[in-house]
């Protein structure tokens, strides 16, 4: 009976250690202002100044890199001749330096002879303060097109532009490469943009407000469903959320900043920025508000329902609403508020509405990142981020906590050693050892598999 209790205590201790490790990724929610939570699975990659020396990015794998002012860095991807491909870059400047209106990055996808397939630029704009910004470039396969249609290697070029008066520190980059699924065979898809769509603003929600804390990066974006969500954001901080938006559905979002509880009433222009990104981290839309200590709000302009034909629209906002999946909302608060209102977080409300019934997917088979499942909707209801939703068992928890295979084996050997000692003290041999407790050739401790 004692031996059984001892084994139970050891197992409980191991489980406690695993659980303690499993909460580590969530600690980024408590990170200070300006601290961005990179995907913990991101691989380090160095951009090349010569395209022939570029490192290859694998599909679906997050990467982390850096870029300095004026640099033009190459990476490389391998494309087939049927899939639309997307490569995104999230630029993460430090929170200690100044940025100018036009500072930003340009991402382009090119053939290896430098023929440009597509490009996009992200800048800090009127906000004028450092915060994570994202841009993506894509290659589409179109009948009759003469360039960028063949299978093979393509260059990804990331360029940084900074004013001389801006901070010269390197920016971190988070890179992703995705390919859109194939369309259903025999399906006739539209080849022109929408002529019209419902463009009325959504009526304000009146339901009960609920609390939900945003993540510190795209990989930790907190899932939301329709509703009024309360959180706080500190000067210089960005909060990340994600919302499942299916085919035919239309998203509306409003951010409302609370009044100041102090006596200060200083005016701060572009104090808060609300940004929407699509499932490939392409920029869709943003809205800003100014602040003078009184309640203020900003809403995204009405956007079209998600539709395949949106990709043929000349408007960048309409074009970006081209596929279903998780759409990302971020709320950034200017560090300038710290001068007048202090460094304490300010409460805000994020109102989210996704309208219309979901329509069928145009893709063949699993849509992957470009679709919405019933499980996604359940994840949104529970408010989990992607990593929390992926945890489905003990070993998954260990992997999500960042414990490598070697650490797991060491942990297992540690448990085995404790059990062996307790069994030896009680006269019971441990598995892998003879009854007299003496180690002999041919008797090995349990091996990790």
KOLLOTOR-856101 format. One record per residue (C-alpha): residue number from 1; x, y, z. Coordinates in Angstrom, 1 decimal. Example, Ala and Ser with C-alpha at 12.3 -4.5 7.8 and 13.67 -1.06 7.14 Angstrom:
<rs>
<r i="1" u="12.3" v="-4.5" w="7.8"/>
<r i="2" u="13.7" v="-1.1" w="7.1"/>
</rs>
This chain:
<rs>
<r i="1" u="0.0" v="0.0" w="0.0"/>
<r i="2" u="2.9" v="2.4" w="0.8"/>
<r i="3" u="4.6" v="1.6" w="-2.4"/>
<r i="4" u="1.4" v="2.4" w="-4.3"/>
<r i="5" u="1.1" v="5.7" w="-2.5"/>
<r i="6" u="4.7" v="6.5" w="-3.2"/>
<r i="7" u="4.3" v="5.8" w="-6.9"/>
<r i="8" u="1.2" v="8.0" w="-7.0"/>
<r i="9" u="3.1" v="10.8" w="-5.3"/>
<r i="10" u="5.9" v="10.6" w="-7.9"/>
<r i="11" u="3.4" v="10.5" w="-10.8"/>
<r i="12" u="1.6" v="13.5" w="-9.3"/>
<r i="13" u="4.9" v="15.4" w="-9.0"/>
<r i="14" u="5.7" v="14.7" w="-12.7"/>
<r i="15" u="2.2" v="15.7" w="-13.7"/>
<r i="16" u="2.6" v="18.9" w="-11.8"/>
<r i="17" u="5.9" v="19.6" w="-13.5"/>
<r i="18" u="4.3" v="19.0" w="-16.9"/>
<r i="19" u="1.4" v="21.3" w="-16.1"/>
<r i="20" u="3.7" v="24.0" w="-14.8"/>
<r i="21" u="5.7" v="23.8" w="-18.1"/>
<r i="22" u="2.5" v="23.8" w="-20.1"/>
<r i="23" u="1.4" v="27.2" w="-18.9"/>
<r i="24" u="4.7" v="28.9" w="-20.0"/>
<r i="25" u="3.4" v="29.9" w="-23.5"/>
<r i="26" u="0.5" v="31.7" w="-21.8"/>
<r i="27" u="2.8" v="33.9" w="-19.8"/>
<r i="28" u="3.2" v="36.1" w="-22.9"/>
<r i="29" u="-0.3" v="37.5" w="-22.1"/>
<r i="30" u="1.3" v="39.2" w="-19.1"/>
<r i="31" u="4.2" v="40.6" w="-21.2"/>
<r i="32" u="5.0" v="44.2" w="-20.8"/>
<r i="33" u="3.9" v="46.9" w="-23.3"/>
<r i="34" u="5.6" v="46.6" w="-26.7"/>
<r i="35" u="6.7" v="42.9" w="-26.1"/>
<r i="36" u="5.6" v="40.8" w="-29.1"/>
<r i="37" u="5.0" v="37.1" w="-28.7"/>
<r i="38" u="6.6" v="35.3" w="-31.6"/>
<r i="39" u="5.3" v="31.9" w="-32.6"/>
<r i="40" u="7.3" v="29.6" w="-30.2"/>
<r i="41" u="7.7" v="27.1" w="-33.1"/>
<r i="42" u="9.3" v="29.7" w="-35.4"/>
<r i="43" u="12.6" v="28.7" w="-36.9"/>
<r i="44" u="15.4" v="31.2" w="-37.1"/>
<r i="45" u="16.4" v="32.1" w="-40.7"/>
<r i="46" u="18.8" v="34.8" w="-42.0"/>
<r i="47" u="17.8" v="36.9" w="-45.0"/>
<r i="48" u="20.4" v="37.0" w="-47.8"/>
<r i="49" u="21.5" v="40.1" w="-49.7"/>
<r i="50" u="22.1" v="38.0" w="-52.8"/>
<r i="51" u="19.1" v="36.1" w="-54.0"/>
<r i="52" u="21.1" v="33.0" w="-55.0"/>
<r i="53" u="22.1" v="32.6" w="-51.4"/>
<r i="54" u="18.5" v="32.8" w="-50.0"/>
<r i="55" u="17.3" v="30.2" w="-47.5"/>
<r i="56" u="14.2" v="28.2" w="-48.5"/>
<r i="57" u="11.0" v="28.7" w="-46.5"/>
<r i="58" u="8.8" v="25.6" w="-46.1"/>
<r i="59" u="5.0" v="25.9" w="-46.4"/>
<r i="60" u="3.1" v="26.2" w="-43.1"/>
<r i="61" u="6.3" v="26.7" w="-41.0"/>
<r i="62" u="6.7" v="30.0" w="-39.1"/>
<r i="63" u="10.1" v="31.7" w="-39.3"/>
<r i="64" u="11.9" v="34.5" w="-37.5"/>
<r i="65" u="14.4" v="36.9" w="-38.9"/>
<r i="66" u="15.7" v="40.5" w="-38.6"/>
<r i="67" u="16.1" v="43.4" w="-40.9"/>
<r i="68" u="18.0" v="46.7" w="-40.6"/>
<r i="69" u="17.2" v="50.2" w="-42.1"/>
<r i="70" u="17.6" v="50.2" w="-45.8"/>
<r i="71" u="18.2" v="46.4" w="-46.1"/>
<r i="72" u="16.8" v="44.3" w="-48.9"/>
<r i="73" u="16.7" v="40.7" w="-47.8"/>
<r i="74" u="15.9" v="37.6" w="-49.9"/>
<r i="75" u="14.3" v="34.3" w="-49.0"/>
<r i="76" u="13.1" v="31.6" w="-51.3"/>
<r i="77" u="10.0" v="29.4" w="-51.7"/>
<r i="78" u="9.1" v="26.5" w="-54.1"/>
<r i="79" u="5.8" v="26.8" w="-55.9"/>
<r i="80" u="3.8" v="24.4" w="-58.0"/>
<r i="81" u="1.9" v="25.5" w="-61.2"/>
<r i="82" u="-1.6" v="25.4" w="-59.8"/>
<r i="83" u="-1.7" v="27.0" w="-56.4"/>
<r i="84" u="-2.1" v="30.6" w="-55.4"/>
<r i="85" u="0.8" v="31.3" w="-52.9"/>
<r i="86" u="1.1" v="33.8" w="-50.1"/>
<r i="87" u="4.1" v="34.9" w="-48.2"/>
<r i="88" u="3.6" v="37.3" w="-45.2"/>
<r i="89" u="6.0" v="39.3" w="-43.1"/>
<r i="90" u="5.2" v="40.8" w="-39.7"/>
<r i="91" u="7.6" v="43.6" w="-38.8"/>
<r i="92" u="8.2" v="44.1" w="-35.1"/>
<r i="93" u="10.1" v="47.2" w="-34.2"/>
<r i="94" u="11.3" v="47.8" w="-30.6"/>
<r i="95" u="9.2" v="50.0" w="-28.4"/>
<r i="96" u="12.1" v="52.4" w="-27.5"/>
<r i="97" u="12.6" v="54.2" w="-30.9"/>
<r i="98" u="10.7" v="56.7" w="-33.0"/>
<r i="99" u="9.2" v="55.8" w="-36.3"/>
<r i="100" u="8.0" v="58.2" w="-39.1"/>
<r i="101" u="4.8" v="58.2" w="-41.2"/>
<r i="102" u="6.4" v="56.4" w="-44.1"/>
<r i="103" u="8.5" v="53.9" w="-42.3"/>
<r i="104" u="7.6" v="50.3" w="-43.1"/>
<r i="105" u="8.3" v="47.2" w="-45.1"/>
<r i="106" u="7.6" v="46.0" w="-48.6"/>
<r i="107" u="7.1" v="42.3" w="-49.4"/>
<r i="108" u="7.3" v="41.1" w="-53.0"/>
<r i="109" u="7.2" v="37.7" w="-54.6"/>
<r i="110" u="9.4" v="37.4" w="-57.7"/>
<r i="111" u="10.7" v="35.0" w="-60.3"/>
<r i="112" u="14.4" v="34.3" w="-59.9"/>
<r i="113" u="15.1" v="36.7" w="-62.9"/>
<r i="114" u="13.5" v="39.5" w="-60.8"/>
<r i="115" u="10.2" v="39.5" w="-62.6"/>
<r i="116" u="7.7" v="40.8" w="-60.0"/>
<r i="117" u="4.6" v="38.6" w="-59.3"/>
<r i="118" u="3.0" v="40.6" w="-56.6"/>
<r i="119" u="3.9" v="43.0" w="-53.7"/>
<r i="120" u="2.4" v="44.8" w="-50.8"/>
<r i="121" u="3.6" v="47.5" w="-48.4"/>
<r i="122" u="2.8" v="48.1" w="-44.7"/>
<r i="123" u="3.7" v="51.4" w="-43.0"/>
<r i="124" u="3.0" v="53.0" w="-39.6"/>
<r i="125" u="1.0" v="55.8" w="-41.3"/>
<r i="126" u="-0.8" v="58.4" w="-39.4"/>
<r i="127" u="-0.4" v="56.4" w="-36.2"/>
<r i="128" u="3.2" v="57.4" w="-36.2"/>
<r i="129" u="4.3" v="55.0" w="-33.5"/>
<r i="130" u="6.1" v="51.6" w="-33.4"/>
<r i="131" u="3.8" v="48.6" w="-33.4"/>
<r i="132" u="3.7" v="45.3" w="-35.2"/>
<r i="133" u="2.7" v="45.8" w="-38.9"/>
<r i="134" u="2.1" v="43.1" w="-41.5"/>
<r i="135" u="2.2" v="42.8" w="-45.3"/>
<r i="136" u="1.9" v="39.9" w="-47.7"/>
<r i="137" u="2.7" v="39.2" w="-51.4"/>
<r i="138" u="1.0" v="36.5" w="-53.5"/>
<r i="139" u="1.3" v="34.7" w="-56.8"/>
<r i="140" u="-1.9" v="33.8" w="-58.6"/>
<r i="141" u="-2.2" v="31.2" w="-61.4"/>
<r i="142" u="-4.4" v="32.7" w="-64.2"/>
<r i="143" u="-5.2" v="31.3" w="-67.6"/>
<r i="144" u="-3.4" v="33.3" w="-70.3"/>
<r i="145" u="-1.0" v="35.0" w="-67.9"/>
<r i="146" u="2.6" v="35.1" w="-69.2"/>
<r i="147" u="4.7" v="35.4" w="-66.1"/>
<r i="148" u="4.9" v="33.8" w="-62.6"/>
<r i="149" u="2.9" v="30.7" w="-63.7"/>
<r i="150" u="5.5" v="28.0" w="-63.8"/>
<r i="151" u="6.5" v="25.6" w="-61.0"/>
<r i="152" u="9.9" v="26.1" w="-59.4"/>
<r i="153" u="11.7" v="28.4" w="-57.1"/>
<r i="154" u="10.7" v="32.0" w="-56.5"/>
<r i="155" u="12.3" v="34.8" w="-54.5"/>
<r i="156" u="10.7" v="36.6" w="-51.6"/>
<r i="157" u="12.1" v="40.1" w="-51.1"/>
<r i="158" u="11.6" v="42.0" w="-47.9"/>
<r i="159" u="12.6" v="45.7" w="-48.0"/>
<r i="160" u="12.7" v="48.1" w="-45.1"/>
<r i="161" u="12.3" v="51.8" w="-45.5"/>
<r i="162" u="13.1" v="54.2" w="-42.6"/>
<r i="163" u="13.7" v="57.9" w="-42.3"/>
<r i="164" u="17.1" v="59.1" w="-41.2"/>
<r i="165" u="15.5" v="60.5" w="-38.0"/>
<r i="166" u="13.9" v="57.1" w="-37.1"/>
<r i="167" u="15.4" v="54.6" w="-34.8"/>
<r i="168" u="18.1" v="52.6" w="-36.5"/>
<r i="169" u="17.7" v="49.4" w="-34.5"/>
<r i="170" u="17.0" v="46.1" w="-36.3"/>
<r i="171" u="13.4" v="45.1" w="-36.6"/>
<r i="172" u="12.4" v="41.5" w="-36.0"/>
<r i="173" u="10.4" v="39.7" w="-38.7"/>
<r i="174" u="7.9" v="36.8" w="-38.5"/>
<r i="175" u="7.6" v="35.1" w="-41.9"/>
<r i="176" u="4.9" v="32.6" w="-43.2"/>
<r i="177" u="4.4" v="30.9" w="-46.5"/>
<r i="178" u="1.0" v="29.4" w="-47.3"/>
<r i="179" u="-0.6" v="28.0" w="-50.5"/>
<r i="180" u="-4.3" v="28.2" w="-51.2"/>
<r i="181" u="-6.1" v="24.8" w="-51.7"/>
<r i="182" u="-7.2" v="23.7" w="-55.2"/>
<r i="183" u="-10.7" v="24.5" w="-56.4"/>
<r i="184" u="-13.2" v="21.8" w="-56.8"/>
<r i="185" u="-12.8" v="20.2" w="-60.2"/>
<r i="186" u="-15.3" v="21.4" w="-62.8"/>
<r i="187" u="-16.4" v="24.4" w="-60.8"/>
<r i="188" u="-16.9" v="27.6" w="-62.7"/>
<r i="189" u="-15.6" v="30.5" w="-60.6"/>
<r i="190" u="-16.2" v="34.1" w="-61.3"/>
<r i="191" u="-13.4" v="36.1" w="-62.9"/>
<r i="192" u="-14.6" v="39.7" w="-62.0"/>
<r i="193" u="-15.1" v="41.5" w="-58.8"/>
<r i="194" u="-18.4" v="42.1" w="-57.0"/>
<r i="195" u="-20.6" v="44.9" w="-58.5"/>
<r i="196" u="-22.2" v="45.7" w="-55.2"/>
<r i="197" u="-22.5" v="44.4" w="-51.6"/>
<r i="198" u="-24.2" v="45.5" w="-48.4"/>
<r i="199" u="-22.3" v="48.5" w="-47.2"/>
<r i="200" u="-24.4" v="49.7" w="-44.3"/>
<r i="201" u="-22.8" v="50.0" w="-40.9"/>
<r i="202" u="-23.8" v="47.5" w="-38.3"/>
<r i="203" u="-26.1" v="48.5" w="-35.5"/>
<r i="204" u="-24.4" v="48.8" w="-32.1"/>
<r i="205" u="-24.6" v="45.6" w="-30.0"/>
<r i="206" u="-26.6" v="45.8" w="-26.8"/>
<r i="207" u="-25.8" v="42.4" w="-25.2"/>
<r i="208" u="-23.9" v="41.8" w="-22.0"/>
<r i="209" u="-20.2" v="42.7" w="-22.0"/>
<r i="210" u="-17.8" v="39.9" w="-21.3"/>
<r i="211" u="-14.1" v="40.0" w="-20.5"/>
<r i="212" u="-11.5" v="38.3" w="-22.6"/>
<r i="213" u="-7.8" v="39.1" w="-22.6"/>
<r i="214" u="-6.0" v="39.5" w="-26.0"/>
<r i="215" u="-2.8" v="37.8" w="-26.9"/>
<r i="216" u="0.6" v="39.4" w="-27.5"/>
<r i="217" u="1.1" v="38.2" w="-31.0"/>
<r i="218" u="-0.6" v="36.5" w="-34.0"/>
<r i="219" u="0.2" v="33.0" w="-32.7"/>
<r i="220" u="-1.5" v="33.9" w="-29.4"/>
<r i="221" u="-4.4" v="35.8" w="-30.8"/>
<r i="222" u="-7.5" v="35.1" w="-28.5"/>
<r i="223" u="-10.5" v="33.7" w="-30.3"/>
<r i="224" u="-13.7" v="35.7" w="-30.3"/>
<r i="225" u="-17.3" v="35.2" w="-31.4"/>
<r i="226" u="-20.0" v="37.8" w="-31.8"/>
<r i="227" u="-20.3" v="40.0" w="-28.8"/>
<r i="228" u="-19.0" v="42.9" w="-26.7"/>
<r i="229" u="-15.6" v="42.1" w="-25.3"/>
<r i="230" u="-13.8" v="44.0" w="-22.6"/>
<r i="231" u="-10.0" v="44.1" w="-22.2"/>
<r i="232" u="-7.3" v="46.6" w="-21.3"/>
<r i="233" u="-4.4" v="47.9" w="-23.3"/>
<r i="234" u="-1.3" v="49.9" w="-22.0"/>
<r i="235" u="0.5" v="52.7" w="-23.9"/>
<r i="236" u="2.8" v="51.1" w="-26.4"/>
<r i="237" u="1.0" v="47.7" w="-26.3"/>
<r i="238" u="-0.8" v="45.7" w="-29.0"/>
<r i="239" u="-3.5" v="43.2" w="-28.2"/>
<r i="240" u="-4.3" v="40.4" w="-30.8"/>
<r i="241" u="-7.6" v="38.6" w="-31.4"/>
<r i="242" u="-9.0" v="36.3" w="-34.1"/>
<r i="243" u="-12.5" v="35.8" w="-35.4"/>
<r i="244" u="-13.7" v="32.9" w="-37.7"/>
<r i="245" u="-15.3" v="34.4" w="-40.8"/>
<r i="246" u="-16.8" v="31.9" w="-43.3"/>
<r i="247" u="-17.7" v="32.2" w="-47.0"/>
<r i="248" u="-20.5" v="34.6" w="-47.5"/>
<r i="249" u="-20.1" v="36.2" w="-44.0"/>
<r i="250" u="-19.4" v="39.8" w="-43.3"/>
<r i="251" u="-17.4" v="41.1" w="-40.3"/>
<r i="252" u="-17.9" v="44.4" w="-38.4"/>
<r i="253" u="-15.7" v="45.6" w="-35.6"/>
<r i="254" u="-15.5" v="48.6" w="-33.3"/>
<r i="255" u="-13.0" v="49.5" w="-30.6"/>
<r i="256" u="-14.1" v="51.9" w="-27.8"/>
<r i="257" u="-11.6" v="53.4" w="-25.4"/>
<r i="258" u="-12.8" v="54.2" w="-21.9"/>
<r i="259" u="-12.6" v="57.6" w="-20.3"/>
<r i="260" u="-9.6" v="58.5" w="-18.1"/>
<r i="261" u="-10.2" v="58.3" w="-14.4"/>
<r i="262" u="-7.8" v="61.1" w="-13.7"/>
<r i="263" u="-8.2" v="64.9" w="-14.2"/>
<r i="264" u="-6.0" v="65.0" w="-17.3"/>
<r i="265" u="-7.6" v="66.0" w="-20.5"/>
<r i="266" u="-4.7" v="66.2" w="-22.9"/>
<r i="267" u="-5.4" v="65.6" w="-26.6"/>
<r i="268" u="-3.5" v="62.8" w="-28.3"/>
<r i="269" u="-4.1" v="62.3" w="-32.0"/>
<r i="270" u="-4.3" v="58.8" w="-33.4"/>
<r i="271" u="-4.2" v="57.4" w="-29.9"/>
<r i="272" u="-5.6" v="53.9" w="-30.8"/>
<r i="273" u="-5.4" v="51.9" w="-34.0"/>
<r i="274" u="-7.8" v="49.0" w="-34.8"/>
<r i="275" u="-6.5" v="46.8" w="-37.6"/>
<r i="276" u="-8.0" v="43.8" w="-39.4"/>
<r i="277" u="-5.8" v="41.2" w="-41.2"/>
<r i="278" u="-7.0" v="38.2" w="-43.3"/>
<r i="279" u="-6.0" v="34.5" w="-42.7"/>
<r i="280" u="-2.8" v="34.9" w="-44.7"/>
<r i="281" u="-2.0" v="38.0" w="-42.6"/>
<r i="282" u="-2.7" v="40.4" w="-45.5"/>
<r i="283" u="-3.8" v="43.8" w="-44.4"/>
<r i="284" u="-7.5" v="44.4" w="-44.9"/>
<r i="285" u="-8.4" v="47.6" w="-43.1"/>
<r i="286" u="-7.8" v="49.8" w="-40.1"/>
<r i="287" u="-9.3" v="52.7" w="-38.1"/>
<r i="288" u="-7.9" v="55.2" w="-35.6"/>
<r i="289" u="-9.3" v="57.3" w="-32.8"/>
<r i="290" u="-8.0" v="60.4" w="-31.0"/>
<r i="291" u="-8.2" v="60.7" w="-27.2"/>
<r i="292" u="-8.6" v="63.5" w="-24.8"/>
<r i="293" u="-9.6" v="61.6" w="-21.6"/>
<r i="294" u="-13.2" v="61.1" w="-22.7"/>
<r i="295" u="-14.8" v="57.9" w="-24.2"/>
<r i="296" u="-13.9" v="57.5" w="-27.9"/>
<r i="297" u="-14.5" v="54.8" w="-30.5"/>
<r i="298" u="-13.4" v="53.8" w="-34.0"/>
<r i="299" u="-15.1" v="51.4" w="-36.4"/>
<r i="300" u="-13.7" v="49.6" w="-39.4"/>
<r i="301" u="-15.4" v="50.7" w="-42.6"/>
<r i="302" u="-18.0" v="48.2" w="-43.9"/>
<r i="303" u="-16.4" v="45.4" w="-45.7"/>
<r i="304" u="-17.8" v="43.0" w="-48.3"/>
<r i="305" u="-18.8" v="39.4" w="-47.4"/>
<r i="306" u="-16.1" v="36.9" w="-47.9"/>
<r i="307" u="-16.2" v="35.7" w="-51.5"/>
<r i="308" u="-13.8" v="34.2" w="-54.0"/>
<r i="309" u="-14.6" v="36.9" w="-56.6"/>
<r i="310" u="-13.4" v="39.6" w="-54.3"/>
<r i="311" u="-9.8" v="38.9" w="-55.4"/>
<r i="312" u="-10.6" v="40.5" w="-58.8"/>
<r i="313" u="-11.7" v="43.8" w="-57.2"/>
<r i="314" u="-9.5" v="46.8" w="-57.7"/>
<r i="315" u="-10.0" v="48.0" w="-54.1"/>
<r i="316" u="-7.3" v="46.6" w="-51.8"/>
<r i="317" u="-9.8" v="46.2" w="-48.9"/>
<r i="318" u="-12.3" v="44.2" w="-51.0"/>
<r i="319" u="-9.5" v="42.2" w="-52.6"/>
<r i="320" u="-8.2" v="41.1" w="-49.2"/>
<r i="321" u="-11.6" v="39.6" w="-48.3"/>
<r i="322" u="-10.9" v="36.7" w="-50.7"/>
<r i="323" u="-11.1" v="33.6" w="-48.5"/>
<r i="324" u="-12.6" v="32.2" w="-45.3"/>
<r i="325" u="-10.7" v="31.5" w="-42.2"/>
<r i="326" u="-9.5" v="33.2" w="-39.0"/>
<r i="327" u="-9.4" v="37.0" w="-39.4"/>
<r i="328" u="-7.2" v="38.9" w="-37.1"/>
<r i="329" u="-8.0" v="42.0" w="-35.1"/>
<r i="330" u="-5.4" v="44.0" w="-33.3"/>
<r i="331" u="-5.7" v="46.9" w="-30.9"/>
<r i="332" u="-2.7" v="49.2" w="-30.5"/>
<r i="333" u="-2.4" v="52.1" w="-28.1"/>
<r i="334" u="0.1" v="54.9" w="-28.7"/>
<r i="335" u="3.0" v="55.2" w="-26.3"/>
<r i="336" u="2.4" v="59.0" w="-26.4"/>
<r i="337" u="-0.5" v="58.5" w="-23.9"/>
<r i="338" u="2.0" v="57.6" w="-21.2"/>
<r i="339" u="3.2" v="61.3" w="-21.0"/>
<r i="340" u="-0.3" v="62.6" w="-20.1"/>
<r i="341" u="-2.2" v="59.6" w="-18.8"/>
<r i="342" u="0.5" v="57.4" w="-17.2"/>
<r i="343" u="1.6" v="53.8" w="-18.0"/>
<r i="344" u="-1.4" v="52.0" w="-16.5"/>
<r i="345" u="-3.6" v="50.0" w="-18.9"/>
<r i="346" u="-6.8" v="51.6" w="-20.1"/>
<r i="347" u="-10.0" v="49.6" w="-20.4"/>
<r i="348" u="-11.6" v="49.3" w="-23.8"/>
<r i="349" u="-14.4" v="47.4" w="-25.5"/>
<r i="350" u="-14.1" v="45.5" w="-28.7"/>
<r i="351" u="-17.4" v="44.9" w="-30.4"/>
<r i="352" u="-17.5" v="42.1" w="-33.0"/>
<r i="353" u="-20.3" v="41.1" w="-35.4"/>
<r i="354" u="-20.1" v="38.4" w="-38.1"/>
<r i="355" u="-23.3" v="38.4" w="-40.1"/>
<r i="356" u="-24.9" v="36.1" w="-42.7"/>
<r i="357" u="-25.2" v="32.3" w="-43.0"/>
<r i="358" u="-22.0" v="30.4" w="-44.0"/>
<r i="359" u="-21.8" v="29.3" w="-47.6"/>
<r i="360" u="-20.1" v="26.2" w="-49.0"/>
<r i="361" u="-16.3" v="26.2" w="-49.6"/>
<r i="362" u="-15.1" v="26.3" w="-53.2"/>
<r i="363" u="-12.1" v="24.1" w="-52.4"/>
<r i="364" u="-11.5" v="20.5" w="-53.0"/>
<r i="365" u="-11.0" v="18.6" w="-49.7"/>
<r i="366" u="-9.6" v="20.2" w="-46.5"/>
<r i="367" u="-9.4" v="24.0" w="-46.7"/>
<r i="368" u="-6.8" v="24.2" w="-44.0"/>
<r i="369" u="-6.1" v="27.8" w="-43.0"/>
<r i="370" u="-8.6" v="29.0" w="-45.6"/>
<r i="371" u="-11.8" v="27.6" w="-44.1"/>
<r i="372" u="-13.9" v="27.6" w="-40.9"/>
<r i="373" u="-15.0" v="24.4" w="-39.2"/>
<r i="374" u="-17.4" v="23.6" w="-36.4"/>
<r i="375" u="-14.4" v="23.1" w="-34.1"/>
<r i="376" u="-13.2" v="26.6" w="-35.0"/>
<r i="377" u="-16.6" v="28.0" w="-33.9"/>
<r i="378" u="-16.4" v="26.1" w="-30.7"/>
<r i="379" u="-12.8" v="27.4" w="-30.1"/>
<r i="380" u="-14.1" v="31.0" w="-30.6"/>
<r i="381" u="-16.9" v="30.4" w="-28.1"/>
<r i="382" u="-14.4" v="29.2" w="-25.5"/>
<r i="383" u="-11.9" v="32.0" w="-26.2"/>
<r i="384" u="-8.9" v="29.8" w="-26.9"/>
<r i="385" u="-5.9" v="30.7" w="-29.0"/>
<r i="386" u="-4.5" v="28.4" w="-31.6"/>
<r i="387" u="-2.0" v="26.6" w="-29.3"/>
<r i="388" u="-4.5" v="26.1" w="-26.6"/>
<r i="389" u="-7.0" v="24.7" w="-29.1"/>
<r i="390" u="-4.3" v="22.3" w="-30.5"/>
<r i="391" u="-3.7" v="20.6" w="-27.1"/>
<r i="392" u="-5.5" v="17.4" w="-27.1"/>
<r i="393" u="-3.5" v="15.0" w="-24.9"/>
<r i="394" u="-0.6" v="14.7" w="-22.4"/>
<r i="395" u="2.2" v="14.5" w="-25.1"/>
<r i="396" u="0.6" v="17.4" w="-27.0"/>
<r i="397" u="0.6" v="19.5" w="-23.9"/>
<r i="398" u="4.3" v="18.7" w="-23.4"/>
<r i="399" u="5.1" v="19.6" w="-27.0"/>
<r i="400" u="3.1" v="22.9" w="-26.7"/>
<r i="401" u="5.0" v="23.8" w="-23.6"/>
<r i="402" u="8.2" v="23.7" w="-25.6"/>
<r i="403" u="9.7" v="20.6" w="-24.0"/>
<r i="404" u="11.9" v="18.8" w="-26.5"/>
<r i="405" u="12.1" v="15.0" w="-26.9"/>
<r i="406" u="15.4" v="14.9" w="-25.0"/>
<r i="407" u="13.8" v="16.7" w="-22.0"/>
<r i="408" u="10.9" v="14.3" w="-22.1"/>
<r i="409" u="13.3" v="11.3" w="-22.0"/>
<r i="410" u="15.2" v="12.9" w="-19.2"/>
<r i="411" u="12.0" v="13.4" w="-17.3"/>
<r i="412" u="11.0" v="9.8" w="-17.9"/>
<r i="413" u="14.4" v="8.5" w="-16.7"/>
<r i="414" u="14.1" v="10.7" w="-13.6"/>
<r i="415" u="10.8" v="9.1" w="-12.8"/>
<r i="416" u="12.2" v="5.7" w="-13.5"/>
<r i="417" u="15.2" v="6.4" w="-11.1"/>
<r i="418" u="12.9" v="7.5" w="-8.3"/>
<r i="419" u="10.7" v="4.4" w="-8.7"/>
<r i="420" u="13.8" v="2.2" w="-8.8"/>
<r i="421" u="15.1" v="3.6" w="-5.6"/>
<r i="422" u="11.8" v="3.2" w="-3.8"/>
<r i="423" u="11.3" v="-0.3" w="-5.0"/>
<r i="424" u="14.9" v="-1.2" w="-4.0"/>
<r i="425" u="14.3" v="0.1" w="-0.5"/>
<r i="426" u="11.2" v="-2.0" w="-0.3"/>
<r i="427" u="12.9" v="-5.1" w="-1.8"/>
<r i="428" u="11.1" v="-5.0" w="-5.1"/>
<r i="429" u="13.2" v="-4.8" w="-8.4"/>
<r i="430" u="12.5" v="-2.0" w="-10.8"/>
<r i="431" u="11.8" v="-2.8" w="-14.4"/>
<r i="432" u="15.1" v="-3.4" w="-16.3"/>
<r i="433" u="17.1" v="-4.5" w="-13.2"/>
<r i="434" u="17.6" v="-8.0" w="-11.7"/>
<r i="435" u="16.1" v="-8.7" w="-8.3"/>
<r i="436" u="19.3" v="-8.1" w="-6.3"/>
<r i="437" u="19.5" v="-4.5" w="-7.6"/>
<r i="438" u="23.0" v="-5.0" w="-9.2"/>
<r i="439" u="23.3" v="-3.7" w="-12.7"/>
<r i="440" u="24.8" v="-6.4" w="-15.1"/>
<r i="441" u="25.5" v="-6.4" w="-18.8"/>
<r i="442" u="22.4" v="-7.1" w="-20.7"/>
<r i="443" u="20.2" v="-5.3" w="-18.1"/>
<r i="444" u="19.4" v="-1.8" w="-19.3"/>
<r i="445" u="17.1" v="0.9" w="-18.0"/>
<r i="446" u="14.0" v="1.6" w="-20.1"/>
<r i="447" u="14.9" v="3.3" w="-23.4"/>
<r i="448" u="13.0" v="6.2" w="-24.9"/>
<r i="449" u="11.3" v="5.5" w="-28.2"/>
</rs>
